[in-house]
Amino acid sequence: MEYIEVPDGLIRKDLIKQVRKYDRNRYEGGTYYGLEVIEEKIHNYEKLDKGGAWSSGQEKWRNELYENIKKQLTKKEDVEEV
């Protein structure tokens, strides 16, 4: 069995149905940048961007996490040819 690494542990690769990025505005201001990994259970990973000078790279964090998961899911195993 193959697994992918996520912030709170591991998820079996064959159980993942979809990985989706999203942005969600808060009524108090600021934006949540999130990533949703859907399998039998939905896993949400998000951080709040308060905007302006207080922003600490949450959108970048989300995009890097997405690319890392995508890379793990599409990674081909090295197979030696005989």
N, C-alpha and C positions, 0 to 999 in steps of 0.2 A: 504494500500500500504506500502511496505517496501522499505527503502532506505539504501544505504551504504554511509559511510563518506569517502570523498576524500579530498586532500589538498585544493581545491577551492570550496568546498560545498558538496552537496549530489547528488547522482544519483539513480534513481529508479532501484531497484534490478532486476525487471522483464525485463528491457530494455537492460541489459548487455549481449552481445553475446560472448565476449572474453576478457581476461586480459593477457597481454604478456610483459615479461621482455626483454630488449634489451641493447646492448652495441654498441656505435658508436664512432669510432676513428675520431679525427679531424686532418686535414692536418697540423695544427700549433703545434700539439702535444696534449696530453691529451685525455681522453675518456669521452664521455657522457654516464652516466648510466641512463636509462630511463624505464618508465613503460607506457604502452599503454592500455587504457581501451576503448574497442570498443562497441558502441551501435549505435544508428542512427547517432550520432556525435562521432568522435574519440577524446579522451582526452589524451594528452601526458603530463607526468610529468617527468622531467629529471633534472639532475645536472651534472656539469662538474667536472671530476677528473683530475687535472693538473698533477698528478703523483708525485712520490718521496715524499720529505718532506712536500710538499704543499697539499697533499691529506687530505681531511677532512671528510672521511667516506661516500662519495656519494654512493658507491656500497652498503654499509651496509644500508643506508637510503632507497635506491631503494628496496632492498630485504625485509626490514621491512615493507615498504608500501605495497608491493606485498602480503606478508603473512597476513597483516591486512585486506586487501580487500578480499583475499581468505577466511579468517576466517569469515568475515561478510557474504560472499555469501553462504558459506556452513553451516552456523549456523542453527541449527534446533530449531524451536520454542518449548518452554516447553509447553507440553499439559498435562493437568490433566486428568487422567483416572477416570471415574465415576463408 
